[in-house]
Amino acid sequence: MAKVTEESRKQFAAKMAPYKELIDKSAEKEKSILALIAKDTSGTAYKKLLLAEEMIYVATLWVGINNLSETITETKNTDALNEARKTLYKAIIYLEEVVSTMIDAPYADYEEYLAEIVNIPLEKRYLLTRKLGLAIRLVTDAYGENTKWKMSFVELEGRYATVAKNILDMKEAIKTYYDPRSPDFDMTVYYIRLIKKLLDKSATGYRDKYELSSKRLDDMRLGINYLLALRRLAIQMNEKEDAEELKKKITVWKAKMDKDQQAGVSR
């Protein structure tokens, strides 16, 4: 580890100050919006989307502070990264409060949540989703491969996949997906492809966490749940071959889990 000189500490503190000022301003903005929600619940969903976006922005500021630290002092700023990670969780919690935490559920089960944000255009939803994904990648990359938080990022990315799916009006999106004349066609195709990728990644992530780390049945169940959500989407889109392949995969994973449970491997 590089030795941090007094000069580099001072330089880092000076460069960090504008970032901290922006973070403090965002904290005040968050407090003000929450106070508005407490006084008047109308439009709460829209306000929480604003809060989620603000938290994504704050997380990138904390990453920026870590980048400064690595450049100036040649050391990772774990305090900044921990704040970034916590802030991303706050962003996801705000989104979960808007669109629910349901992973594998029929559209009708969370349709009422989408009714609260009906005026949010597809472009805005897609951009918010991409911003959150980028912020998560920046934080995980900054921590590096050998971090103790590696397996906890499986949960973070899984919850991200869930809100990315639930914030999209899937009923409308599937119609648009098969209508090249729609002005939202390209974006809808990109968005649905992203959701498929995220659901698959989360399923694999939880399976790996179960196998390599936790040995907890809950993790394996979550992995299967993300596969079920992916299969539900394939069925909705009439992708019969994909749905059948996923059905086989789910059967194999369930058999593995049941075998381990009988053997007493998992808690």
Secondary structure, DSSP 8 states (H G I E B T S, - for coil): -----HHHHHHHHHHHHHHHHHHHHHHHHHHHHHHHHHH--TTHHHHHHHHHHHHHHHHHHHHHHHHHHHHHTSS--HHHHHHHHHHHHHHHHHHHHHH---SS--HHHHHHHHHTTTTS-HHHHHHHHHHHHHHHHHHHHHH-TT-TTTTHHHHHHHHHHHHHHHTS-HHHHHHHHT-TTSTTHHHHHHHHHHHHHHHHHHHHHHHHHIIIII--HHHHHHHHHHHHHHHHHHHHTT-HHHHHHHHHHHHHHHHHHHHHHHHT---
